[in-house]
Amino acid sequence: MYSPPHAADSDSDGSLLSDVSASPPRRHTPPRPQLPPPKPRPRPVSTSKPKPKPKLKSTPSNTSASAPSPTLHAAALSDPHGLTARIASVSALTAIASKVSVSSFRRLVQSRNPSFDPDTAFTAPASAPSEVPSIAPYLPPAAFDAPPQVRPKRVNTPASALSEIPSAVPCPPLAASDAPPQARPKRVHPNSVSEVTTATTVEQSKRPRGGSEGNFVRLNINGYGRRRTFKNAQTRRSTKFRSWQRQRVAGAIPCGPGDEERDFVVEALLEREKKGASNAVLEAVEMAREDPSEQNLLSLLKAAYGYDSFREGQLATIQNVVAGESTMLVLPTGAGKSLCYQMPAMILPGLTLVVSPLLSLMVDQLRKLPAFLPGGLLASSQTSDEFHATRQRLLAGEMKVLFVSPERFLNEEFLMIFKDTLPISLVAIDEAHCISEWSHNFRPSYLRLRASLLWRKLNVQCILAMTATATTQTLEEILNALEIPSDNLIQMFQVRENLQLSISASDSRLKDLMLLLKSSPFADMRSIIVYCKFQAETNFVCKYLCDNNITAKSYHSGLPIKSRSRVQEFFCSNKIRVVVATVAFGMGLDKSDVEGVIHYSLPESLEEYIQETGRAGRDGRLSHCHLLLDSATFYKIHSLSHSDGVDEYAMSKFLYQMFSSENATGHICSLVKELTSRKFDIKEEVCTCFFRPACT
Ligand SMILES: Nc1ncnc2c1ncn2[C@@H]1O[C@H](COP(=O)(O)OP(=O)(O)OP(=O)(O)O)[C@@H](O)[C@H]1O
């Protein structure tokens, strides 16, 4: 059994006109181990440069990176994905190498994109004694260079100037020392979304614009115009090996039983002989496979990511999934849902398919995959060359995680890839609330994601549904559609502690909004989202703000994709301070330092409110969310929420007409939906419902 979201409880009893906080004041609250207490944002000096703030996303403490600290802490601070920790482990665990059994995972690590072989790329200096688990001095490759650990300065770009800024900001040219020599082959990030760049050297084929992934941001998913170098990626797998592998996949070279396993062994032995290197991650994966106990999973977490402990809900979810039990996970935004499919993807033998509603989300998640977890994506905006290159990598077993849109499940060519060949261990459905017609982001293509289809067509072993917000009704629908037992619902508190929520009654919302934006704490904020209910509302609110010298842009689904993409890009790079938007803005927004969310209009549901306020303070800092409440909007939305209702009297008249004695049996009853709906004053959909097999 699951209980309704806690947030519903906390919010419902709060007085509308008083401050409502998701949590008691911080001084009364003991600090939680997983989420460090929010640090108040230092206010930037209004005249010039704001003080740079360290941006230590999701580090367990405030320890300075330069302070002497245990290996993993240092690694976690300088490298949130734990790359440094893994690199150190390569040299430290040479001795363990011989014990590591060879597995398909090892093969995946080694047969991944040849331009990024961790063993060669991250070999410790020869002088370092192999037994000492010390961190080898590590310079991250250029493409992994973390952004500077300070908040970007606030740039007050006048609204008028924004239209002149080009939509694609060109990458700065590489430093001479970083630029690859001209003669060298192009190197690509192992999880680069560009599948074709390595496979084809010929001119890029023309790419159709846009796609049906529902993305509203045009993305540079193929990395055009981008130059990346990987300082440490020194070796590539030989061309001979690759062509042999391709031939074997294509069936040109016979593959006997056990051949693959033998190849792995030979390869692994050669590797070990050559470099004497191993990987702590591999050992931890093996141990977790044999026994997914808390201790073994913790070791893997530490080895793979450098984190010391799981956050709430993570361990239980991972253990469920590894045990093959379909699970529903409800965690707040930024609480670490991705880890709950990434770790099982390392442990489970087959492929992990991640369904994501937006291309921008897919690209973002693909980029965030740990470097040793090879991944790819299939998007409708890819060319057929790109599709086939991804398919090839999949069939060659070079991929562990594949991101796809829900629309893919309508595509037979896609489904055929998995027919009898590729075992899928896990299907992770991100933003699972889109399945429910009751949710604020219902997406019809998600309806296709039924457990029956996934099992029948893809022989999926286990399903993991993830969302940040879902009402009881939405949860019920998801559990039913994906046939997840209600015992396997893992739900954590939905409003983050670092969010300060407040509400005020307002008869003149425009003026109050201006006042709010010009007074503390909003006056000092660099990034604010103002949510409105209607598209037209966003336009006039935005105009009002611009007229009052506030850099703002509106965003709603009625705008052309290009404009929306530009607004999002400018907001992310702090060129726009305020975005006035409808619900369309936010999903896929990768900006952790949004400091304030203001609701100009009342959201339609509590889940919508939680989702939208959740876009603030994802960096863990204290952030503010305010709701302007006026009675006119309340009644307008109230009436909208009842607009789908059907009048009981009209309904019984309609039913009588349909099933009266003369029509009851042996007659084919014809119905012109439009006429009938007018005659009985009910919606056409209601008439349609009588002809849907599910409803009869
Ligand atoms: N156990 C952990 N310890 C420390 N940091 C963690 C842990 N798990 C995840 N993180 C970090 O938390 C941050 C947010 O994680 P993630 O992006 O997976 O959140 P999310 O729930 O998927 O967010 P969203 O709902 O926006 O997709 C990441 O930087 C991740 O590395």
The ligand as an SDF file (V2000), in Angstrom:
LIG
                    3D

 31 33  0  0  0  0  0  0  0  0999 V2000
   24.2830    8.9130   -3.0910 N   0  0  0  0  0  0  0  0  0  0  0  0
   24.6510   10.0960   -3.5360 C   0  0  0  0  0  0  0  0  0  0  0  0
   25.5370   10.8450   -2.8580 N   0  0  0  0  0  0  0  0  0  0  0  0
   25.9100   12.0530   -3.3010 C   0  0  0  0  0  0  0  0  0  0  0  0
   25.4650   12.6110   -4.4380 N   0  0  0  0  0  0  0  0  0  0  0  0
   24.5850   11.9250   -5.1680 C   0  0  0  0  0  0  0  0  0  0  0  0
   24.1270   10.6360   -4.7640 C   0  0  0  0  0  0  0  0  0  0  0  0
   23.2490   10.2010   -5.6920 N   0  0  0  0  0  0  0  0  0  0  0  0
   23.1660   11.1620   -6.6380 C   0  0  0  0  0  0  0  0  0  0  0  0
   23.9610   12.1950   -6.3210 N   0  0  0  0  0  0  0  0  0  0  0  0
   24.1290   13.4230   -7.0980 C   0  0  0  0  0  0  0  0  0  0  0  0
   22.9280   14.1700   -7.0610 O   0  0  0  0  0  0  0  0  0  0  0  0
   22.8160   14.9510   -8.2330 C   0  0  0  0  0  0  0  0  0  0  0  0
   21.4270   14.8490   -8.8060 C   0  0  0  0  0  0  0  0  0  0  0  0
   21.2290   13.5440   -9.2370 O   0  0  0  0  0  0  0  0  0  0  0  0
   20.2360   13.2180  -10.4570 P   0  0  0  0  0  0  0  0  0  0  0  0
   20.5090   14.0940  -11.6210 O   0  0  0  0  0  0  0  0  0  0  0  0
   20.2830   11.7500  -10.6490 O   0  0  0  0  0  0  0  0  0  0  0  0
   18.8660   13.6400   -9.8200 O   0  0  0  0  0  0  0  0  0  0  0  0
   17.4330   13.3350  -10.3990 P   0  0  0  0  0  0  0  0  0  0  0  0
   16.5840   12.8990   -9.2680 O   0  0  0  0  0  0  0  0  0  0  0  0
   17.5200   12.3970  -11.5670 O   0  0  0  0  0  0  0  0  0  0  0  0
   16.9820   14.7810  -10.8810 O   0  0  0  0  0  0  0  0  0  0  0  0
   15.8310   15.1190  -11.9580 P   0  0  0  0  0  0  0  0  0  0  0  0
   14.5250   14.8090  -11.3110 O   0  0  0  0  0  0  0  0  0  0  0  0
   15.9970   16.5640  -12.2130 O   0  0  0  0  0  0  0  0  0  0  0  0
   16.1010   14.2890  -13.1630 O   0  0  0  0  0  0  0  0  0  0  0  0
   23.8800   14.4560   -9.1990 C   0  0  0  0  0  0  0  0  0  0  0  0
   24.9160   15.3740   -9.2500 O   0  0  0  0  0  0  0  0  0  0  0  0
   24.3610   13.1680   -8.5730 C   0  0  0  0  0  0  0  0  0  0  0  0
   25.7000   12.9110   -8.8600 O   0  0  0  0  0  0  0  0  0  0  0  0
  1  2  1  0
  2  3  1  0
  2  7  2  0
  3  4  2  0
  4  5  1  0
  5  6  2  0
  6  7  1  0
  6 10  1  0
  7  8  1  0
  8  9  2  0
  9 10  1  0
 10 11  1  0
 11 12  1  0
 11 30  1  0
 12 13  1  0
 13 14  1  0
 13 28  1  0
 14 15  1  0
 15 16  1  0
 16 17  2  0
 16 18  1  0
 16 19  1  0
 19 20  1  0
 20 21  2  0
 20 22  1  0
 20 23  1  0
 23 24  1  0
 24 25  2  0
 24 26  1  0
 24 27  1  0
 28 29  1  0
 28 30  1  0
 30 31  1  0
M  END
$$$$
